[in-house]
Amino acid sequence: MSEHAENKVELYLLAGLATAPLFMEDLRLALERRLRYAALPGQAGAVGGAEIRSCLLYPYGDWSRNVLAQLWEIRADMRRREGKLDRSIGGGRTLAEIRRERGKADIAGTVGTTVLVGHSGGGIAAVHAAATLMASGASASCFAVKIGSPRCRIPERLKHRVLSIHAEGRWKGDSFRRSPDIVSRIGSYGGWGINRSLPVWRKDKHAPASWIGVPIVGKHPDYFRNRPPYFNADGKSNLDLIVEAIAAWLSALK
């Protein structure tokens, strides 16, 4: 691994279904600023002296592409099993873009730390791309974050390198309502296991090790809002809460 690659931190933001071109731009800039001063896994120390490169990707296309075609591709990727991730549509496009970005930066060999953050369907592509990068040795330390994403099988070796974030459920009167983000409830982490020689269904068999609810204001499209009325009682915006959750998780993995 070259010295240049060791000090490189890659940050990729993956959009979901029919996304506006700059929908995740505020998150990209905020995460880049925050992670520049964090001690990330795969780095010898704080990354203040390291170069952080970040890029917005659209593994299923943006809002100019046919929505039904995007839905079909996301649905197909949601169902892919661990041994079939090389056929992932969104994952494959993400890997192609990563290779292109590395070519522009003249990076050869293994990169120290790669962080992929996907919203909605982009979270599925992030998981698949991270798994392939790790398996191929193209990234020494690779992590994926799913935000408001459908549930999909997380490869066993990647479970502790994946964080799933969803909008936290809320109390309304005396009753507790489930997450207002319906998309994050689509799909399944379940799978069959064995208990005393009998097959049993385990709803979290393929779940990531870290799975948290964040008390944002709003629903599925609102995770990255940073203007009123998307502030909590402490004056923190939805964007602030998401960035803090990601940074805290990465720092805890040291």
C-alpha positions as CSV (number, residue, x, y, z in Angstrom):
1,M,0.0,0.0,0.0
2,S,1.4,3.4,-0.9
3,E,1.8,6.2,1.6
4,H,-0.6,8.3,-0.4
5,A,-3.2,5.6,-0.2
6,E,-2.7,5.0,3.5
7,N,-3.6,8.6,4.3
8,K,-6.6,8.7,2.0
9,V,-10.1,8.6,3.4
10,E,-12.8,8.1,0.8
11,L,-16.4,9.2,1.5
12,Y,-19.2,8.3,-0.9
13,L,-22.8,9.5,-0.6
14,L,-25.2,7.2,-2.4
15,A,-28.7,8.5,-3.4
16,G,-31.8,6.4,-3.6
17,L,-34.9,6.4,-5.8
18,A,-35.4,9.3,-8.2
19,T,-33.3,11.7,-6.1
20,A,-32.8,15.4,-6.9
21,P,-29.2,16.1,-8.0
22,L,-28.0,17.8,-4.8
23,F,-30.3,16.2,-2.3
24,M,-27.3,14.8,-0.3
25,E,-24.9,17.7,-0.8
26,D,-25.4,19.2,2.6
27,L,-24.7,15.8,4.2
28,R,-21.6,15.4,2.1
29,L,-20.1,18.7,3.2
30,A,-21.1,18.3,6.9
31,L,-19.7,14.7,7.1
32,E,-16.5,15.8,5.4
33,R,-16.0,18.6,7.9
34,R,-16.8,16.3,10.9
35,L,-14.7,13.3,9.8
36,R,-11.7,15.4,9.0
37,Y,-11.1,15.8,12.8
38,A,-12.3,12.3,13.9
39,A,-10.2,9.2,14.7
40,L,-11.5,6.8,12.0
41,P,-11.0,3.1,11.9
42,G,-8.1,2.2,9.5
43,Q,-6.2,5.4,10.4
44,A,-3.2,5.6,12.7
45,G,-4.7,8.6,14.6
46,A,-7.0,11.5,14.1
47,V,-7.3,12.3,10.4
48,G,-6.7,16.1,10.6
49,G,-3.6,15.6,8.5
50,A,-5.2,13.1,6.1
51,E,-6.9,14.0,2.9
52,I,-10.7,13.3,2.7
53,R,-12.2,13.0,-0.7
54,S,-16.0,12.9,-1.0
55,C,-18.3,12.3,-3.9
56,L,-22.1,12.1,-4.6
57,L,-23.2,8.9,-6.5
58,Y,-26.5,7.9,-8.0
59,P,-26.4,4.0,-8.3
60,Y,-29.9,3.9,-9.6
61,G,-30.0,7.2,-11.4
62,D,-31.5,10.6,-10.4
63,W,-34.9,12.1,-10.9
64,S,-34.4,12.3,-14.6
65,R,-34.4,8.5,-15.1
66,N,-37.5,6.3,-15.4
67,V,-38.8,5.6,-11.8
68,L,-40.2,2.2,-12.6
69,A,-36.8,1.0,-13.9
70,Q,-35.2,2.3,-10.7
71,L,-37.8,0.5,-8.6
72,W,-37.2,-2.8,-10.4
73,E,-33.4,-2.5,-9.8
74,I,-33.7,-1.7,-6.2
75,R,-36.2,-4.5,-5.6
76,A,-33.9,-6.9,-7.3
77,D,-30.9,-5.8,-5.2
78,M,-32.9,-6.1,-2.0
79,R,-33.3,-9.8,-2.5
80,R,-29.7,-10.7,-3.4
81,R,-28.0,-13.3,-1.2
82,E,-24.4,-13.0,0.0
83,G,-23.0,-15.2,-2.7
84,K,-24.7,-13.2,-5.5
85,L,-23.5,-9.7,-4.6
86,D,-21.3,-9.6,-7.7
87,R,-24.6,-9.3,-9.6
88,S,-25.8,-6.3,-7.6
89,I,-26.9,-3.5,-10.0
90,G,-26.5,-0.6,-7.7
91,G,-23.4,-2.1,-6.1
92,G,-21.8,-2.7,-9.5
93,R,-22.4,0.9,-10.6
94,T,-21.0,2.2,-7.3
95,L,-17.9,0.2,-7.7
96,A,-17.4,1.4,-11.3
97,E,-17.7,5.0,-10.0
98,I,-15.3,4.4,-7.2
99,R,-12.7,3.0,-9.7
100,R,-13.3,6.1,-11.9
101,E,-12.8,8.4,-8.9
102,R,-9.6,6.6,-7.8
103,G,-8.3,6.8,-11.4
104,K,-8.8,10.6,-11.4
105,A,-6.9,10.9,-8.1
106,D,-4.2,8.5,-9.4
107,I,-4.6,6.0,-6.5
108,A,-3.4,2.5,-7.0
109,G,-3.5,-0.4,-4.6
110,T,-5.5,-0.5,-1.4
111,V,-7.1,2.6,0.2
112,G,-7.0,2.9,4.0
113,T,-10.5,3.9,4.9
114,T,-13.7,4.0,2.7
115,V,-17.0,5.1,4.1
116,L,-20.2,4.6,2.0
117,V,-23.4,6.4,3.2
118,G,-26.6,5.5,1.4
119,H,-30.1,7.0,1.7
120,S,-33.1,4.8,0.9
121,G,-32.2,2.4,-2.0
122,G,-28.7,3.8,-2.0
123,G,-28.1,2.1,1.4
124,I,-28.5,-1.3,-0.3
125,A,-26.0,-0.4,-3.0
126,A,-23.6,0.9,-0.3
127,V,-23.7,-2.5,1.6
128,H,-23.1,-4.5,-1.6
129,A,-20.3,-2.2,-2.8
130,A,-18.6,-2.3,0.7
131,A,-18.8,-6.1,0.8
132,T,-17.1,-6.4,-2.6
133,L,-14.4,-3.8,-1.8
134,M,-13.5,-5.7,1.4
135,A,-13.6,-9.1,-0.3
136,S,-11.3,-7.9,-3.2
137,G,-8.9,-6.1,-0.8
138,A,-9.5,-2.8,-2.6
139,S,-10.1,-1.1,0.8
140,A,-8.3,-2.1,3.9
141,S,-11.1,-0.7,6.1
142,C,-14.6,-0.3,4.6
143,F,-17.8,0.8,6.3
144,A,-21.4,1.3,5.1
145,V,-24.2,3.4,6.6
146,K,-27.8,2.9,5.6
147,I,-30.2,5.8,6.3
148,G,-33.9,5.3,5.9
149,S,-33.1,2.2,3.7
150,P,-35.1,-0.9,3.1
151,R,-33.9,-4.0,5.0
152,C,-31.7,-6.4,3.1
153,R,-29.3,-9.2,4.0
154,I,-26.0,-8.0,5.5
155,P,-23.1,-10.3,4.7
156,E,-21.8,-12.0,7.8
157,R,-18.3,-10.5,7.6
158,L,-19.7,-7.0,7.2
159,K,-22.3,-7.0,10.0
160,H,-20.0,-5.0,12.4
161,R,-19.1,-2.6,9.7
162,V,-22.7,-1.5,8.9
163,L,-24.8,1.0,10.7
164,S,-28.6,1.3,9.9
165,I,-30.3,4.6,10.8
166,H,-34.1,5.1,10.8
167,A,-36.4,7.8,12.0
168,E,-37.3,7.0,15.6
169,G,-40.8,6.1,16.6
170,R,-42.9,8.7,18.5
171,W,-45.4,8.9,21.3
172,K,-48.8,10.4,20.4
173,G,-50.9,10.7,23.4
174,D,-50.7,7.4,25.3
175,S,-49.7,5.3,22.3
176,F,-46.3,4.7,20.7
177,R,-46.2,5.0,16.9
178,R,-43.7,3.1,14.8
179,S,-41.1,4.9,12.8
180,P,-42.7,7.5,10.5
181,D,-40.3,6.3,7.7
182,I,-42.2,3.6,6.0
183,V,-39.3,2.8,3.6
184,S,-37.1,1.7,6.5
185,R,-39.7,-0.9,7.4
186,I,-39.7,-2.5,3.9
187,G,-37.9,-5.8,3.4
188,S,-36.5,-8.2,6.0
189,Y,-33.3,-9.1,7.9
190,G,-34.8,-12.5,8.7
191,G,-33.5,-15.9,7.9
192,W,-33.7,-19.6,8.9
193,G,-31.6,-20.9,11.7
194,I,-31.4,-24.1,13.8
195,N,-32.5,-24.5,17.4
196,R,-32.2,-28.0,19.0
197,S,-32.1,-29.5,15.5
198,L,-35.3,-27.8,14.5
199,P,-35.5,-25.0,11.9
200,V,-36.5,-21.6,13.4
201,W,-37.1,-18.2,11.8
202,R,-34.9,-15.5,13.2
203,K,-36.1,-12.0,12.3
204,D,-32.6,-10.5,12.8
205,K,-30.4,-13.2,11.4
206,H,-29.0,-11.0,8.7
207,A,-29.3,-7.7,10.5
208,P,-26.4,-5.3,10.9
209,A,-24.7,-5.2,14.4
210,S,-25.7,-1.5,14.8
211,W,-29.3,-0.5,14.2
212,I,-30.5,2.8,15.7
213,G,-33.4,5.2,15.6
214,V,-32.7,9.0,15.4
215,P,-35.5,11.4,16.6
216,I,-35.6,13.5,13.4
217,V,-38.5,15.9,12.6
218,G,-40.4,14.7,9.6
219,K,-40.3,11.5,7.5
220,H,-38.3,9.7,4.8
221,P,-37.3,12.7,2.7
222,D,-36.3,14.8,5.8
223,Y,-33.2,13.2,7.3
224,F,-30.8,15.9,5.9
225,R,-32.9,19.0,6.5
226,N,-31.0,21.8,8.2
227,R,-33.5,24.7,8.2
228,P,-36.6,25.4,10.2
229,P,-38.9,23.7,11.1
230,Y,-36.5,20.7,11.2
231,F,-34.9,21.5,14.5
232,N,-35.4,19.8,17.9
233,A,-35.9,21.5,21.3
234,D,-32.1,21.7,21.7
235,G,-31.7,23.6,18.5
236,K,-30.2,20.7,16.5
237,S,-31.3,20.1,13.0
238,N,-32.1,16.7,11.4
239,L,-28.7,17.0,9.6
240,D,-26.9,17.6,12.9
241,L,-28.4,14.5,14.5
242,I,-27.5,12.3,11.5
243,V,-23.9,13.5,11.3
244,E,-23.5,13.1,15.0
245,A,-24.8,9.5,14.9
246,I,-22.5,8.5,12.1
247,A,-19.4,10.1,13.6
248,A,-20.1,8.6,17.0
249,W,-20.5,5.1,15.5
250,L,-17.3,5.3,13.5
251,S,-15.3,6.6,16.5
252,A,-16.6,3.8,18.7
253,L,-15.3,1.2,16.3
254,K,-11.7,2.2,17.0
